[in-house]
Amino acid sequence: MAIKQQTYSRLAFNICILILVNILASMFFFRLDLTADKRHSLSEASKEILQELDDIVYVKVYLEGEFPASSNDTFVLRNHLYIVLFPVSYT
């Protein structure tokens, strides 16, 4: 019976730790780019140039290659660009 109680105690403790980590993670915004070539990050030079601008910057993206015209692919591409460019608006 003691082993069963110890197992439940460990489970409850792990759940509490998980909830605490989740709450703390929701308070702090950060992203990690773990790709080798930093594919999902702007270079420091690009960030510096954008920070020195005094006006709004509009980004127009031209893609080459064959892309299916499905709305889901367009949605995924738009979201990816938003994820990459969004942090720049707060720096």
HELIX and SHEET records of a PDB file:
HELIX    1   1 ALA A    2  MET A   27  1                                  26    
HELIX    2   2 GLU A   44  GLU A   52  1                                   9    
HELIX    3   3 SER A   71  LEU A   85  1                                  15    
HELIX    4   4 PHE A   86  TYR A   90  5                                   5    
END                                                                             
